[in-house]
Amino acid sequence: MVGKNCFAIASDRRLGVQLQTIATDFQRIYKVHDRLFLGLSGLATDAQTLYQRLVFRHKLYQLREERDMKPETFANLVSAILYEKRFGPYFCQPVIAGLGDEDKPFICTMDSIGAKELAKDFVVAGTASESLYGACESMFKEGMEPEELFETVSQALLSSVDRDCLSGWGGHVYVVRENTDVRCIFKHDHSDMILLRSIKYIEKELNMLLRDPHT
C-alpha cells in the first residue's frame, strides 16, 4: 500500500501444508535494498529459490552498473525470470514495492508466469487476497503519512487473515520512507507487539515524551 512518499508491505507469519501448520514465524518479505522490498506468497521452496536467483541477478547489476536497481527495472527482471519458467513455473505470486525517483512509491504484483498488474493504491496476493481487497479498499486513503499508513496496513492485514483459515499467526509489517524502514512483528494473539524502529523514529518518540509532562 502506498502513502505520501512512502509505502508499506505486510504479510502473515503462517507456513502450512493445506490445513496443517508447519511454522508460525515464516518470513515472506525480503529486503532487496534500502528502497526496494519483495514479498513472495506461494510454495515456500519455490519462493526461496526465486529469491536467491533475484539476489544473484541484482548483485550482478550492482557490479556492472555501480548502483541499485530501480523498482520498475526489478519488476521487469522478476517478470522475465517467471516467464522464462512458464512451462514449469515457480508457484509464487510476487509483490514488489519500492521508492523510485523523487521518492515516488511503486507497487505491483504478478502471477506465476510474470504477467504484471500495476496499481497506484494497493496490491494483494495469496490465499487471503479476497478479504484483503475488501479491507484495503475500505481503509485506503490517498496521501497517508507513515504513521497513518502503518496503522491502516496493520488493521487491514489483521482483519483479513482472521477471515481466512489458511492465513494467520500475526504478521510482519514494513513501512519504508526514503532510506528509513520500520519493521513491526505482530504475535499471534495480537496482544504482544514488537516494534523494531530506526534511531530517527525512537528519537522522535522520546522527544515527544520529554515535551509532554502528563505522559
Backbone as CSV, one residue per row, in Angstrom:
resi,resn,N_x,N_y,N_z,CA_x,CA_y,CA_z,C_x,C_y,C_z
1,MET,0.844,-1.181,0.000,0.000,0.000,0.000,0.889,1.244,0.000
2,VAL,0.490,2.263,-0.756,1.315,3.462,-0.890,0.784,4.567,0.002
3,GLY,1.704,5.457,0.383,1.362,6.645,1.139,2.034,7.849,0.503
4,LYS,2.226,8.897,1.297,2.877,10.110,0.814,4.383,9.917,0.870
5,ASN,4.996,9.688,-0.286,6.437,9.437,-0.389,6.879,8.269,0.488
6,CYS,6.030,7.278,0.638,6.368,6.101,1.432,5.482,4.941,0.973
7,PHE,5.804,3.743,1.435,4.961,2.588,1.152,5.053,1.620,2.323
8,ALA,4.097,0.703,2.387,4.083,-0.343,3.412,3.860,-1.683,2.736
9,ILE,4.524,-2.709,3.246,4.340,-4.070,2.749,4.182,-4.981,3.959
10,ALA,3.221,-5.882,3.898,2.888,-6.712,5.066,2.553,-8.122,4.626
11,SER,2.729,-9.069,5.542,2.369,-10.465,5.292,2.059,-11.140,6.612
12,ASP,1.368,-12.271,6.527,1.138,-13.062,7.739,2.374,-13.910,8.026
13,ARG,2.322,-14.722,9.104,3.507,-15.463,9.548,3.312,-16.975,9.471
14,ARG,2.208,-17.440,8.935,1.923,-18.878,8.946,2.542,-19.576,7.743
15,LEU,3.193,-20.707,8.006,3.648,-21.625,6.957,2.911,-22.933,7.168
16,GLY,2.180,-23.375,6.147,1.392,-24.591,6.314,1.285,-25.407,5.052
17,VAL,0.884,-26.649,5.227,0.544,-27.536,4.121,-0.945,-27.789,4.222
18,GLN,-1.702,-27.091,3.385,-3.159,-27.084,3.467,-3.580,-26.670,4.879
19,LEU,-4.258,-27.544,5.628,-4.742,-27.147,6.943,-3.750,-27.442,8.065
20,GLN,-2.607,-28.030,7.746,-1.610,-28.342,8.764,-0.600,-27.198,8.885
21,THR,-0.438,-26.681,10.082,0.504,-25.595,10.330,1.898,-26.159,10.599
22,ILE,2.878,-25.696,9.821,4.261,-26.150,9.958,5.066,-25.190,10.841
23,ALA,4.899,-23.883,10.615,5.646,-22.877,11.381,4.775,-21.639,11.560
24,THR,5.070,-20.883,12.602,4.289,-19.673,12.908,5.152,-18.412,12.877
25,ASP,6.338,-18.504,12.308,7.214,-17.328,12.211,7.882,-17.262,10.837
26,PHE,7.156,-17.639,9.804,7.737,-17.713,8.463,7.847,-16.316,7.865
27,GLN,8.983,-16.054,7.214,9.254,-14.747,6.621,8.944,-14.769,5.131
28,ARG,8.017,-13.912,4.693,7.656,-13.830,3.271,8.134,-12.533,2.613
29,ILE,8.633,-11.612,3.401,9.053,-10.316,2.875,10.580,-10.253,2.899
30,TYR,11.167,-9.884,1.767,12.617,-9.848,1.631,13.056,-8.437,1.233
31,LYS,14.159,-8.004,1.821,14.719,-6.688,1.520,15.765,-6.829,0.422
32,VAL,15.505,-6.227,-0.730,16.456,-6.258,-1.840,17.534,-5.191,-1.626
33,HIS,17.105,-3.955,-1.366,17.990,-2.901,-0.877,17.137,-1.924,-0.080
34,ASP,17.722,-0.802,0.344,17.047,0.086,1.293,15.732,0.647,0.768
35,ARG,15.577,0.740,-0.537,14.377,1.345,-1.124,13.517,0.352,-1.890
36,LEU,13.778,-0.933,-1.734,13.057,-1.941,-2.521,12.834,-3.209,-1.704
37,PHE,11.579,-3.648,-1.635,11.212,-4.853,-0.899,10.415,-5.785,-1.809
38,LEU,10.524,-7.074,-1.505,9.864,-8.113,-2.302,9.083,-9.033,-1.380
39,GLY,7.814,-9.246,-1.693,7.003,-10.216,-0.972,6.693,-11.398,-1.872
40,LEU,6.814,-12.625,-1.339,6.597,-13.830,-2.132,5.600,-14.739,-1.420
41,SER,4.403,-14.843,-1.971,3.428,-15.803,-1.465,3.434,-17.030,-2.365
42,GLY,3.053,-18.163,-1.797,3.022,-19.391,-2.587,3.848,-20.483,-1.942
43,LEU,4.354,-21.392,-2.767,5.145,-22.519,-2.287,6.473,-22.023,-1.703
44,ALA,6.759,-22.401,-0.456,7.908,-21.844,0.263,9.235,-22.159,-0.429
45,THR,9.409,-23.383,-0.900,10.673,-23.758,-1.540,10.887,-22.990,-2.841
46,ASP,9.817,-22.815,-3.619,9.938,-22.033,-4.851,10.226,-20.571,-4.535
47,ALA,9.618,-20.043,-3.476,9.855,-18.654,-3.092,11.318,-18.433,-2.720
48,GLN,11.902,-19.348,-1.969,13.298,-19.205,-1.568,14.234,-19.340,-2.769
49,THR,13.920,-20.275,-3.675,14.735,-20.437,-4.882,14.670,-19.185,-5.758
50,LEU,13.448,-18.660,-5.943,13.281,-17.461,-6.760,14.001,-16.277,-6.131
51,TYR,13.927,-16.133,-4.825,14.604,-15.021,-4.144,16.115,-15.106,-4.329
52,GLN,16.674,-16.307,-4.228,18.121,-16.460,-4.406,18.550,-16.094,-5.828
53,ARG,17.749,-16.466,-6.817,18.060,-16.093,-8.201,18.004,-14.585,-8.388
54,LEU,17.009,-13.944,-7.753,16.869,-12.493,-7.881,18.017,-11.757,-7.187
55,VAL,18.435,-12.247,-6.029,19.573,-11.638,-5.342,20.832,-11.748,-6.209
56,PHE,21.031,-12.908,-6.833,22.180,-13.108,-7.717,22.160,-12.111,-8.877
57,ARG,20.998,-11.970,-9.518,20.880,-11.039,-10.645,21.089,-9.588,-10.189
58,HIS,20.559,-9.248,-9.022,20.688,-7.873,-8.543,22.146,-7.545,-8.207
59,LYS,22.877,-8.502,-7.646,24.292,-8.260,-7.345,25.113,-8.095,-8.623
60,LEU,24.782,-8.872,-9.642,25.455,-8.681,-10.934,25.175,-7.292,-11.490
61,TYR,23.931,-6.833,-11.348,23.546,-5.489,-11.812,24.332,-4.426,-11.049
62,GLN,24.469,-4.600,-9.717,25.226,-3.635,-8.919,26.690,-3.576,-9.344
63,LEU,27.281,-4.721,-9.629,28.672,-4.754,-10.064,28.862,-4.078,-11.420
64,ARG,27.912,-4.292,-12.306,28.038,-3.754,-13.664,27.683,-2.273,-13.721
65,GLU,26.603,-1.867,-13.059,26.094,-0.501,-13.157,26.564,0.406,-12.017
66,GLU,27.064,-0.202,-10.926,27.510,0.537,-9.744,26.390,1.373,-9.136
67,ARG,25.204,0.823,-9.101,24.047,1.458,-8.470,22.990,0.400,-8.200
68,ASP,22.034,0.747,-7.337,20.941,-0.181,-7.052,19.926,-0.167,-8.176
69,MET,19.179,-1.250,-8.266,18.171,-1.393,-9.303,16.908,-0.615,-8.928
70,LYS,16.342,0.084,-9.891,15.079,0.795,-9.655,13.932,-0.211,-9.539
71,PRO,12.859,0.154,-8.829,11.736,-0.778,-8.677,11.136,-1.235,-10.002
72,GLU,10.997,-0.316,-10.959,10.437,-0.690,-12.260,11.335,-1.699,-12.974
73,THR,12.644,-1.481,-12.904,13.591,-2.410,-13.528,13.546,-3.767,-12.848
74,PHE,13.460,-3.759,-11.523,13.404,-5.018,-10.781,12.123,-5.783,-11.111
75,ALA,11.003,-5.072,-11.273,9.748,-5.728,-11.644,9.863,-6.399,-13.005
76,ASN,10.523,-5.731,-13.946,10.736,-6.341,-15.263,11.630,-7.576,-15.164
77,LEU,12.630,-7.535,-14.286,13.510,-8.684,-14.083,12.733,-9.873,-13.522
78,VAL,11.901,-9.627,-12.506,11.097,-10.704,-11.916,10.152,-11.294,-12.955
79,SER,9.510,-10.424,-13.730,8.586,-10.889,-14.762,9.302,-11.750,-15.803
80,ALA,10.511,-11.348,-16.198,11.263,-12.110,-17.202,11.679,-13.477,-16.668
81,ILE,12.117,-13.535,-15.413,12.526,-14.813,-14.820,11.340,-15.761,-14.699
82,LEU,10.187,-15.235,-14.301,8.995,-16.081,-14.183,8.524,-16.570,-15.551
83,TYR,8.535,-15.698,-16.529,8.082,-16.104,-17.863,9.043,-17.109,-18.487
84,GLU,10.313,-17.019,-18.137,11.313,-17.974,-18.622,10.974,-19.399,-18.195
85,LYS,10.320,-19.531,-17.029,9.953,-20.840,-16.487,8.466,-21.133,-16.675
86,ARG,7.850,-20.572,-17.699,6.395,-20.656,-17.842,5.885,-22.080,-18.059
87,PHE,6.703,-22.987,-18.593,6.248,-24.357,-18.824,6.434,-25.242,-17.588
88,GLY,7.188,-24.748,-16.621,7.326,-25.404,-15.318,7.482,-24.319,-14.285
89,PRO,6.419,-23.555,-14.035,6.566,-22.281,-13.315,6.869,-22.446,-11.840
90,TYR,7.461,-21.375,-11.297,7.555,-21.254,-9.842,6.151,-20.969,-9.303
91,PHE,5.747,-21.701,-8.281,4.421,-21.486,-7.711,4.498,-20.343,-6.698
92,CYS,4.675,-19.138,-7.242,4.823,-17.932,-6.426,3.996,-16.807,-7.041
93,GLN,3.566,-15.903,-6.181,2.890,-14.689,-6.625,3.613,-13.506,-5.990
94,PRO,4.556,-12.881,-6.699,5.370,-11.825,-6.091,4.599,-10.518,-5.915
95,VAL,4.976,-9.773,-4.886,4.544,-8.392,-4.667,5.808,-7.553,-4.547
96,ILE,5.931,-6.539,-5.385,7.124,-5.697,-5.419,6.736,-4.289,-4.986
97,ALA,7.480,-3.737,-4.044,7.222,-2.381,-3.554,8.544,-1.653,-3.390
98,GLY,8.600,-0.426,-3.874,9.842,0.330,-3.777,9.614,1.811,-3.970
99,LEU,10.668,2.578,-3.750,10.655,4.020,-3.966,11.508,4.334,-5.183
100,GLY,10.903,5.023,-6.147,11.627,5.373,-7.363,12.219,6.762,-7.276
101,ASP,12.299,7.433,-8.407,12.837,8.792,-8.457,11.933,9.740,-7.683
102,GLU,12.533,10.692,-6.988,11.824,11.682,-6.170,10.942,11.013,-5.116
103,ASP,11.375,9.843,-4.645,10.675,9.095,-3.591,9.229,8.764,-3.974
104,LYS,8.995,8.543,-5.255,7.656,8.163,-5.698,7.460,6.661,-5.496
105,PRO,6.410,6.250,-4.757,6.212,4.813,-4.499,5.824,4.060,-5.770
106,PHE,6.324,2.836,-5.865,5.983,1.939,-6.968,5.574,0.601,-6.372
107,ILE,4.404,0.098,-6.767,3.956,-1.215,-6.309,3.397,-1.989,-7.499
108,CYS,3.576,-3.289,-7.480,2.977,-4.148,-8.488,2.977,-5.588,-7.983
109,THR,2.131,-6.379,-8.587,2.104,-7.813,-8.337,2.024,-8.518,-9.674
110,MET,2.232,-9.806,-9.661,2.163,-10.574,-10.904,1.817,-12.017,-10.594
111,ASP,1.375,-12.748,-11.628,1.033,-14.150,-11.432,2.286,-15.014,-11.585
112,SER,2.096,-16.321,-11.612,3.246,-17.238,-11.599,4.020,-17.268,-12.909
113,ILE,3.497,-16.677,-13.988,4.244,-16.630,-15.244,4.644,-15.196,-15.607
114,GLY,4.531,-14.275,-14.651,5.110,-12.952,-14.835,4.232,-11.883,-15.436
115,ALA,2.911,-12.081,-15.499,2.023,-11.042,-16.016,1.826,-9.974,-14.938
116,LYS,2.315,-8.770,-15.194,2.322,-7.719,-14.180,0.957,-7.049,-14.036
117,GLU,0.667,-6.653,-12.800,-0.517,-5.848,-12.502,-0.063,-4.646,-11.690
118,LEU,-0.064,-3.466,-12.327,0.381,-2.240,-11.674,-0.790,-1.569,-10.973
119,ALA,-0.498,-0.830,-9.916,-1.542,-0.124,-9.168,-0.957,1.137,-8.561
120,LYS,-1.842,2.090,-8.235,-1.422,3.337,-7.614,-1.845,3.425,-6.153
121,ASP,-2.576,2.414,-5.667,-3.040,2.468,-4.280,-2.547,1.263,-3.472
122,PHE,-2.942,0.051,-3.875,-2.502,-1.144,-3.153,-2.599,-2.352,-4.070
123,VAL,-1.841,-3.387,-3.738,-1.926,-4.685,-4.414,-1.919,-5.776,-3.347
124,VAL,-2.532,-6.912,-3.656,-2.625,-8.019,-2.700,-2.283,-9.321,-3.411
125,ALA,-1.921,-10.330,-2.616,-1.598,-11.647,-3.157,-1.787,-12.680,-2.065
126,GLY,-1.957,-13.944,-2.474,-2.054,-15.030,-1.515,-3.465,-15.557,-1.327
127,THR,-3.618,-16.461,-0.360,-4.906,-17.120,-0.150,-5.962,-16.179,0.423
128,ALA,-5.526,-15.121,1.126,-6.473,-14.178,1.733,-6.703,-12.954,0.854
129,SER,-6.423,-13.069,-0.443,-6.487,-11.896,-1.318,-7.893,-11.304,-1.412
130,GLU,-8.936,-12.155,-1.382,-10.295,-11.634,-1.495,-10.656,-10.753,-0.300
131,SER,-10.374,-11.234,0.907,-10.667,-10.421,2.086,-9.736,-9.221,2.182
132,LEU,-8.500,-9.360,1.699,-7.567,-8.231,1.692,-8.052,-7.118,0.769
133,TYR,-8.593,-7.496,-0.385,-9.123,-6.494,-1.304,-10.188,-5.650,-0.619
134,GLY,-11.124,-6.312,0.058,-12.199,-5.575,0.713,-11.701,-4.686,1.835
135,ALA,-10.809,-5.210,2.672,-10.296,-4.430,3.798,-9.470,-3.238,3.322
136,CYS,-8.593,-3.464,2.357,-7.749,-2.375,1.861,-8.567,-1.307,1.144
137,GLU,-9.561,-1.746,0.383,-10.386,-0.790,-0.354,-11.186,0.095,0.583
138,SER,-11.635,-0.457,1.698,-12.430,0.334,2.637,-11.575,1.243,3.515
139,MET,-10.310,0.881,3.744,-9.463,1.646,4.656,-8.496,2.590,3.961
140,PHE,-8.216,2.377,2.687,-7.193,3.168,2.000,-7.628,4.623,1.828
141,LYS,-6.661,5.525,2.049,-6.827,6.949,1.775,-5.574,7.445,1.070
142,GLU,-5.726,8.414,0.216,-4.577,8.961,-0.504,-3.771,9.887,0.400
143,GLY,-2.461,9.896,0.165,-1.585,10.836,0.854,-1.374,10.555,2.327
144,MET,-1.400,9.297,2.740,-1.206,8.976,4.151,0.259,9.143,4.554
145,GLU,0.468,9.675,5.760,1.797,9.756,6.347,2.210,8.370,6.852
146,PRO,3.510,8.146,7.112,3.959,6.804,7.528,3.234,6.243,8.740
147,GLU,2.958,7.082,9.756,2.298,6.577,10.958,0.880,6.092,10.646
148,GLU,0.134,6.889,9.861,-1.232,6.501,9.487,-1.228,5.301,8.548
149,LEU,-0.263,5.255,7.645,-0.149,4.122,6.724,0.137,2.833,7.483
150,PHE,1.019,2.921,8.478,1.331,1.753,9.306,0.077,1.217,10.001
151,GLU,-0.696,2.112,10.580,-1.920,1.700,11.272,-2.931,1.091,10.300
152,THR,-3.076,1.697,9.131,-4.041,1.208,8.139,-3.671,-0.182,7.640
153,VAL,-2.410,-0.374,7.284,-1.969,-1.669,6.773,-2.095,-2.744,7.851
154,SER,-1.736,-2.410,9.069,-1.814,-3.381,10.159,-3.249,-3.828,10.401
155,GLN,-4.165,-2.869,10.451,-5.566,-3.212,10.678,-6.143,-4.013,9.515
156,ALA,-5.785,-3.640,8.292,-6.280,-4.379,7.119,-5.763,-5.806,7.116
157,LEU,-4.486,-5.984,7.463,-3.903,-7.327,7.490,-4.561,-8.199,8.556
158,LEU,-4.673,-7.677,9.763,-5.217,-8.487,10.853,-6.684,-8.828,10.632
159,SER,-7.459,-7.873,10.125,-8.879,-8.160,9.883,-9.073,-9.129,8.724
160,SER,-8.117,-9.169,7.777,-8.253,-10.056,6.620,-7.842,-11.486,6.936
161,VAL,-6.714,-11.653,7.629,-6.252,-13.016,7.906,-7.174,-13.717,8.900
162,ASP,-7.924,-12.960,9.692,-8.893,-13.579,10.592,-10.038,-14.234,9.823
163,ARG,-10.207,-13.853,8.563,-11.292,-14.385,7.737,-10.812,-15.480,6.784
164,ASP,-9.572,-15.925,6.951,-9.017,-16.952,6.075,-8.339,-18.012,6.935
165,CYS,-8.793,-19.266,6.817,-8.264,-20.329,7.673,-6.855,-20.753,7.286
166,LEU,-6.373,-20.366,6.092,-5.025,-20.730,5.650,-4.000,-19.646,5.962
167,SER,-4.416,-18.577,6.615,-3.508,-17.492,6.982,-3.603,-17.246,8.482
168,GLY,-2.687,-16.420,8.977,-2.798,-16.025,10.373,-1.494,-16.063,11.140
169,TRP,-1.601,-16.233,12.440,-0.480,-16.226,13.382,0.270,-14.902,13.338
170,GLY,-0.492,-13.806,13.304,0.128,-12.491,13.341,0.629,-12.039,11.990
171,GLY,1.603,-11.146,11.997,2.082,-10.643,10.724,3.361,-9.837,10.842
172,HIS,4.002,-9.626,9.681,5.149,-8.735,9.554,4.692,-7.509,8.765
173,VAL,5.070,-6.333,9.223,4.739,-5.091,8.530,6.004,-4.249,8.404
174,TYR,6.271,-3.768,7.180,7.391,-2.860,6.937,6.834,-1.561,6.367
175,VAL,7.268,-0.454,6.921,6.945,0.865,6.378,8.254,1.523,5.974
176,VAL,8.353,1.957,4.727,9.608,2.481,4.183,9.395,3.904,3.691
177,ARG,10.277,4.780,4.167,10.263,6.181,3.729,11.697,6.628,3.543
178,GLU,12.026,7.119,2.344,13.397,7.472,1.991,14.299,6.271,2.287
179,ASN,15.322,6.450,3.132,16.210,5.336,3.455,15.937,4.775,4.838
180,THR,14.757,5.026,5.365,14.399,4.580,6.712,13.275,3.563,6.616
181,ASP,13.480,2.394,7.207,12.416,1.400,7.223,12.083,1.030,8.672
182,VAL,10.791,0.828,8.907,10.281,0.452,10.216,9.702,-0.940,10.102
183,ARG,10.123,-1.812,10.975,9.630,-3.186,10.941,8.801,-3.464,12.187
184,CYS,7.668,-4.106,11.993,6.809,-4.468,13.114,6.444,-5.939,13.017
185,ILE,6.477,-6.628,14.149,6.060,-8.033,14.209,4.873,-8.144,15.159
186,PHE,3.745,-8.639,14.650,2.596,-8.916,15.490,2.633,-10.380,15.912
187,LYS,2.506,-10.641,17.184,2.391,-12.010,17.653,0.984,-12.532,17.359
188,HIS,0.810,-13.855,17.506,-0.435,-14.475,17.052,-1.644,-14.076,17.860
189,ASP,-1.459,-13.672,19.134,-2.625,-13.320,19.932,-2.977,-11.842,19.822
190,HIS,-2.208,-11.096,19.008,-2.448,-9.682,18.740,-2.295,-8.814,19.978
191,SER,-1.878,-9.371,21.106,-1.731,-8.567,22.306,-0.296,-8.128,22.530
192,ASP,0.655,-8.874,21.983,2.061,-8.556,22.161,2.624,-8.095,20.828
193,MET,3.186,-6.899,20.772,3.702,-6.331,19.526,5.118,-5.839,19.755
194,ILE,6.029,-6.269,18.894,7.417,-5.856,18.992,7.709,-4.894,17.852
195,LEU,8.144,-3.691,18.184,8.484,-2.693,17.177,9.997,-2.521,17.135
196,LEU,10.568,-2.764,15.972,11.984,-2.522,15.763,12.103,-1.281,14.897
197,ARG,12.424,-0.155,15.477,12.379,1.107,14.767,13.781,1.685,14.569
198,SER,13.889,2.534,13.615,15.169,3.192,13.366,15.428,4.235,14.440
199,ILE,16.653,4.720,14.494,17.034,5.691,15.519,16.220,6.974,15.373
200,LYS,15.904,7.355,14.128,15.136,8.581,13.926,13.767,8.493,14.587
201,TYR,13.081,7.373,14.404,11.758,7.221,14.990,11.836,7.171,16.520
202,ILE,12.843,6.486,17.061,12.989,6.384,18.507,13.248,7.769,19.108
203,GLU,14.129,8.556,18.474,14.405,9.892,18.970,13.167,10.771,18.918
204,LYS,12.366,10.630,17.876,11.153,11.420,17.749,10.181,11.103,18.879
205,GLU,10.001,9.832,19.194,9.084,9.454,20.265,9.600,9.912,21.624
206,LEU,10.914,9.794,21.860,11.478,10.240,23.133,11.310,11.742,23.315
207,ASN,11.505,12.498,22.250,11.325,13.947,22.336,9.891,14.313,22.656
208,MET,8.933,13.596,22.073,7.527,13.854,22.366,7.208,13.543,23.820
209,LEU,7.772,12.447,24.349,7.532,12.085,25.745,8.142,13.104,26.694
210,LEU,9.347,13.594,26.370,10.001,14.569,27.227,9.295,15.909,27.207
211,ARG,8.659,16.260,26.071,7.958,17.528,25.947,6.645,17.535,26.729
212,ASP,5.969,16.375,26.800,4.658,16.296,27.408,4.807,15.830,28.869
213,PRO,4.538,16.692,29.846,4.733,16.297,31.252,3.668,15.352,31.761
214,HIS,2.572,15.158,31.030,1.472,14.329,31.514,1.642,12.859,31.164
215,THR,2.678,12.498,30.352,2.869,11.109,29.958,3.780,10.402,30.940
